[in-house]
């Protein structure tokens, strides 16, 4: 890559975004942030699902319609989906070396996470609003 | 220069060459459980969507999840969830620079396994208890 010696761009500005990851520490930080959030939220989700397992349809709807339960479920899903999207991206980048295939899989990875998020949040809100 | 068939060169040591250690097995399991949880999310989402869709749809999900194969998959999902959580906790500890020595690494590895199996059994005891 040629570099104009008269350029006022700093060396840092020139390399920013050019690494294999195409970004800085954003991925790492988001992975850790959601990891920490996932710990209490996973426990909340498991408790809710264990309770759901013992309820019939009407009881299950009533439980998910509870605002605290609904908010905890949405929080778990958002945090877990962000986390799993980052994790699967790393797996794809580790094992898929053909650029085209890799980009398609990374796209599908994001589509899957977004679809799961939209579907579950729509469902929880619908139950919460009682329709 | 024409390419001839690749020379029979020795491969670098790979997975099956090494004697498995607890840290290595836990590392592999962390990735495997993470990938499994990616698809396992479908289980949670399907249940919520069915619950929103109506009584019939929820009945179908309940029947599938209540079957022996459904329970087996859910048991696996529960273990993967807790194993990945304890494995992640281990990584968060390592992020601080602590517990990198041999003793601590081995202990953390075993703690991950014992913790995940123990918590999974506890949760399923609660599920199956009437």
Interface residues (C-beta under 8 A of the other chain):
Chain A: X32 X35 X36 X38 X39 X42 X45 X46 X49 X50 X52 X53 X54 X57 X60 X61 X64 X73 X77 X80 X81 X84 X87 X88 X91 X112 X116 X119 X120 X122 X123 X124 X126 X127
Chain B: X31 X34 X35 X37 X38 X41 X42 X44 X45 X47 X48 X49 X51 X52 X53 X55 X58 X59 X78 X81 X85 X88 X89 X91 X92 X95 X123 X126 X127
